[in-house]
Structure formats: structure tokens, C-alpha cells
Amino acid sequence: MATSAPSRIALPIDARLSEIGAALLDKSSLILISPPGTGKTTRVPPALLTAPWMEGKSCLILEPRRVAARGAAQRVAEESGGAVGELAGYRVRLDRRESDKTRILFITEGIMTSLIQRDPFLEGIGAVILDEFHERSLESDLALAMLREVQQEARPDLRIIVASATLESGPVAQYLGAEVIELEEPGYPVEVEYLRAHSTEPLEKRVAAGVREAWLKRPGGSGDLLAFLPGAGEIRRTEKELLEWSKKKDIEILTLHGNLSPSAQERALTPGGRDRVILSTNVAESSVTIPSLAAVVDSGLVRTLVSDPATLIDRLETVPASRHSATQRSGRAGRTGPGYALRLWTKHDDLSRPERAEPEVHRVDLSRAILEIISWGHNDPGTFRWFETPEPRRVKSAAALLDALGFTALGGGLTSLGGRAALLPLAPRLARLLLEAERLGAGEDGALACALLEERDILLSGRIDGGGGGETTHRSDVEHRIELVRECNDHRFNYPFCRNIGVDAAAARRVHLQARALAKKLSGKNATRDEDALSKAILAAFPERAAKRREASSDRFLLAEGGGAKLAKSSGVRRSEYVTAVSLSGGARGEGREATIRIAAPIDPAWLYESGEVTERTIHSWDSERGRVVASRISAYRALTLSEERTTPDPFEASAILADELLKAPLRLLAPSSRATALIERISFLSKVLDGEMTPFSWEAFIESICAGKSSLGEVKKVDLYSAVLSALPYEEQALLRVEAPEKVALASGREARLDYSAETGPVVEGKLQEFFSMRELPRVARGRAKVIAHLLSPAGRPLQVTSDLAAFWESSYPEVRKEMRGRYPKHNWPENPLEATASTRTTKSKN
């Protein structure tokens, strides 16, 4: 293998190229661990071309970012003495430079899986390098697993090289059965400092202050400074903060992020004539090499893709960078000499940061990956051999979405619609949108809609007013943006014009280019006059995102998937009762806030009926004001009620609901008579004492019986509860009740006194003491197993004594009672010997 060309500077990897070649002669897979800037990306591919197993074949290099793919192709082309697109080229989204001569092709991740799907044998490809694999994007994990399958089942001669600056090599080496070559490049010492205290200032002010401080601490007082920020917006604001300072110091401020043009990215990567400050996203962490760096300022933040379980969509979230990432960033300052790094967080805060970022396979939506896997031939996605297997429930959820979109067949595999979706470079939802728009004759609009939803919002600061400053209303946020893109295109994306109508010119241009590329994959252009075609296609792509306004003129909606959402002020869809929540973001975590609908499209309720998902059901409920069961026939689309009308309650449903309500407070609602209550108490008493001979009283069973065929409280109140309770008993038990738990007992006075069975201690009879004269004992009930308890009363009806043993009372207690009562009630009969006295209901002495 060739090691270097005379015109090239020597790089650390050069000394290991022969070892790499020898390793790939013996094994078909290799793990290459090599620090940033050592040359693994640009020197290994040309060296592989001279290997005997590469004769007549090409090398693919998978890069995580477009800027890295373009930059690496440019560097290899320069070192080979040719132009980009000859020996070395690249293919990224919306941009490619390659030819029949190209043998080294740098590509981005989505393109890798597309190549494998189209050519499962990878004819003409001798080696594939997965660069910067430690970033663990979902696409790179998917590509690795598919390449391994190709190698094991069809192309044992295919070489797979996993390259990284910081990968833990053991697991992936075991997965591939690969040898590991590690290049140790100690680099120069980097002094790392942290903030002394936490700052609450805006990020751009903190970073700008950090840049000014770190600039003064560059070792030797020279060299470039690299500042890491989470996104393009933060970069622009920080650039503005540094503008005046940079002019005074004659310092060039450059930016580096994925949204820049290739020429602007190249400027940041090429050394200049004066010291520079480069404001970058994490693209500069390991994907690209920036020479002459002496200092790094790290915001400690990164924009990462996460799946929001509340909204079922992926979204970019700004999160703390891992400690591993912070080490990588600081190390950029020590490549060519001693360096300095300032971390804009405290040393204490550093302890709470994750050691490494979680791989995307465990945190993002898997639906596109599962679509690729099924298209690849795994009808059961669970059989696919991932490097790290995602949770089964997440795979199941992704498969369910594909089924809902009409992409998977009942017996396994893809439908014809799913097969077409797999060929599109889009997430499954957007693929469904595009294909449905094409079917309805609105393909161009569908392509623009997909491009808009993939790109960051083209509206500056969420403006909907077209630059006029006030809120406007329109039928669809998506169509409104499409009109703005077309208007900008008519003016060739002129920056002042676009800004004047509230549009980000660069974002709008990217949308236009992406839409044009998508439209080429369709069979026809816009061919319909149906102004609803695009909105129908959007609903087909987001069926569970249908939403219904809670009230007329309200900005709060109910979602078909459950829960609620609030329409953002930036949305212009103010009149539609039903909308599709195209862009739905979750509320702040832990605050229980509703999601926000940022982009909406109108829905005609008729479309929901046409979807075949509308169900009709009758709902029964209790109307507490009317005291009756009411019924409504409801037409619903998932969780949304489309229509509701009163109907006659089902007798069985009504009686069950009525019974449930009565059981909550039977005594209050039924208000049984004292006689009915006493009957229930007699039954309960006897069922306890004569266990097995009397059926216990059950409110549940009784209420169920009296509610049969009824639907209102008024109907039940007409029931004679005493008769109903009694008739519910078998004849034998009614007879037993009359004999063994009588309503009344005869006292010596001749009065039939009522028995009270409510006390836990047993049945009670109550009467004036004079009514019990001559009685030696009280009656027994329940086959003699329970003695009646007497409540003896004074002539005034006040309690004198409670006893179940009259004989003992007459002998021991009565003399004292007599003594006290004679003085208080002298006109009443208090005989000395009560057992020989005549009992009477009259308590006063006879005058005769």
C-alpha cells in the first residue's frame, strides 16, 4: 500500500497504513481508533485502493455530516493532484460531485442505506468506512447492521472499517469479529478552567465573555479560538455580541454549522492571514479539522434529537454535553501546541453531566429504520441483528405507525405504498404525505410541504404576518409557507426582499431545492383544482394529529390521540373547527402544560368520516339534575367527538347505571319507610343468628331487582319498598321471619310492643316500667337463641334501666328505683312486690 505522496505533509496515521492493509488481508472487518487530526479520514481511503482485494473497486466513506463529507473529498482531491469529482468525490443531500472516475466517495448516512437497498450486493464496492462511529446516530447503527448482513450472507470479500476518535472498541469488534488498531497520539497539554460560579446571563453573553477571556489566555498569545455553541441561532447572537470587540482587535469572526453554504464552511476550515475566532456547533468536535487552534471555549451544550413521548415526534432539544464530549472539545486546542480551554460551567456542575451521550437507537423514533428493515427483507423487524438492540416496545410502536400509514401488509412485508415510501428519502409520515399529495394531483405542493417540515421554520421568529407586523389569518399554515417560498423564488431569494416579508432566505432556498429534488421522484406535477388536496394529504400523514377546537373562537384543542393542545400565536389558522396539528411540540416537562400546535392545516369533518376510522357508539350517563339515565349516540374519530344526539337509553344499560347511583347512598336516595327499614333489620338480624337458614339482605341485589326496566329515580321511588323486600324472600323464609323475628311482642300490660332489631346487642323492646309488672322473664326470638332486651322507661318516658333479666332486676335494682321514683312520681303505681302487681299501660294509681 502507498503511504504518502511527496507533496503531502506527514500525518501520524501514515506510519500505520501498512499495518491497516495487512490487517484487512487477514480479516474482512477492522476497528480503527485514531484521534482527530491524525489523518484517518483522508489518508486511509487512498491507501486502500492499492490493496489487491480492491482492484477495480471503490471505497465508500460514511460521514455523519455534509460539511465533513465535502471537506474530506476536497482534501483527498488536493493531495491526489486532481479536482473534486475525479478520484475523490462526495454525495450528500441536494449536492453531489462525482464521476465515472470516482473511486473514493464520501457520503452521508441516509445515502448509505439507500445505496444498500438499491444494490444489496454493493457491486463494485470493495470497502466501506463508517467514520466517527462514536456519534452513534440511528443511521450509522442501521448502516453497520445492514453492511454486516451483506458481508455475512453475500459479500464475504467486502471490507468494513469502523473508524472513530473515541469509540469503545470492544463491543463493536466483537459484533463484527474485527481486529482493532489503535493510534495513540498524546497531543499537547491543554489547561482546562471552569467557571467559579453559575451564571444566569443569556448564553450569547456568557460565550462572548468567555471568548474575550480565553483570547487573552492563548499560550504564546497567538492562534485561533474555537467556541462551541448548540445551534445556528446561538451562533448568530454570539457573533453579534462579539462584533464591536472583534473590530477593535482586528479579529476575524467566522461561523461553522450545517446550514452554511459549502464556500462559507470552507472559509472556516482554511487558515487565514490573521488570528480568528470560529463559532461552531459540535460539527467541529471531531468531524472536521481546524488547523492552528490554540484555545477553546465550550458552552457545554449540544442540540440533540430526542423522541418526545407526549407528542410521539422527534424534536431537537438543547441538552448538556457529555463529559466525554467536553474532553473531545478541549482536546482540539492541543493538537499543534499547548492550548487553553474554558468550560462555561462549574466544576461541581460537571459531576452531574452524563459520561457519554446515549445512542440515538435508544432515544429517537424508529419508524424510518423499521421501514428500511422491512424493505430489506425482514418481515419481522425483531429478527434484525442490531449492534445494540432497541427496546421491543419501541420497535412495536414504530411498526404500528407504519401499519397506520398503510405501509405494511397483513401477512408481513410492505404494501405497494410502503414500497414506494421506502424509496423516498423521507420519514414515513412525510413519505405518506408526498405519496397522497401525488395521488390527489398536488405532488408539487406535497414536495414543498415535506421540505418545509424537514427544514427549520422559514419564518423569522415565527412571524405569520408577511412582514407587516400584525397578525393575519389564513386557512393553512403549510400553504401560507408554500406561497412565501414561491414568492421568494420569484425574487431569486433576495435577502432584503425575503427579510421584508418575514422569511429566512437561506432556509427558504433549501426548502425550494429539496422540494425540487423530491418532485423529480414523482410521476406528475400539480394537476388538480382541489384546494383541499394538500390538507387531505397532511391528514393522511398525521391521522392521530387531528384536533377539534374545544369552543368556538378558542385557541385550545382536543387531540385525536388524547389530551389537549393550544394553538400557537404564530399560527394563522384561526377559523377552522378541525385542524391537523402538523407541528406539535410538548409543554415544559414536569409542569403539566398542554402541547403547542405551531403549524396547522384545516380539516373538513367529512374527511374524517371518509377515513373509515369513525366509530359510532351510544354513551349512557347519569343526569344528577334530572335524576335519570340519559343516552347519547356519538360519532367519534379516535378521541374526538364529531357529533352527539340524544337517544332512548338501552334498558339494561339504564338499569345498571341507575342501580350504581342508588348504591352510592341507598338510604338517602330511596328514603325507605320505618317499616321497610325495620324489615331489613329483622332479616339482617335473623341471617346472622340463624346462619344458613335466612338469606342475608344485600343492598346490591335488592337495588338491582327494583331497578330492572327503570331509568329514573322517580320510577324507583314509586316502588313499595316493604313489599319489595318481603317478596324477594322465599315463602319459607317469610314464614321463618314472622315466627322467629316478629315485628312485635306482647307485654304483660297487653300491649303489642314493636321490637327494634337495629342494635348489635340484639332486639330491643321499649315500654313504661309499669307494663312489665308480673313478668319474670323476657321473651326469646330466633329459636330461643336471642333474648329480647328491655328498655324500661319512667312515666315521663326517660330511661330507667336496660336489662335482659327481669327477675334479677325486680330483686336487686327495683327497690332503689322504686324508692327514688315514688318521691318524684307519687301519683304513679310503685308496688312493693312488682311480680304480684297488675301490669297496665296506665301508670297512675287507680282511684278505686
Beta strands, then each sheet from edge to edge (+ up, - down):
strand 1: 29-33
strand 2: 58-63
strand 3: 88-92
strand 4: 95-97
strand 5: 104-108
strand 6: 125-130
strand 7: 159-164
strand 8: 179-182
strand 9: 190-195
strand 10: 224-228
strand 11: 252-256
strand 12: 276-280
strand 13: 293-298
strand 14: 301-308
strand 15: 313-320
strand 16: 339-346
strand 17: 546-549
strand 18: 556-559
strand 19: 564-567
strand 20: 578-585
strand 21: 595-603
strand 22: 614-623
strand 23: 628-637
strand 24: 640-647
strand 25: 744-746
strand 26: 752-756
strand 27: 764-768
strand 28: 780-781
strand 29: 786-787
strand 30: 789-793
strand 31: 799-803
sheet 1: 4+ 3- 5- 2- 6- 7- 1- 8-
sheet 2: 9+ 16+ 13+ 10+ 12+ 11+
sheet 3: 14+ 15-
sheet 4: 17+ 18- 19+ 21+ 20- 17+
sheet 5: 22+ 23- 24+
sheet 6: 25+ 26- 27+ 30+ 31-
sheet 7: 28+ 29-
end
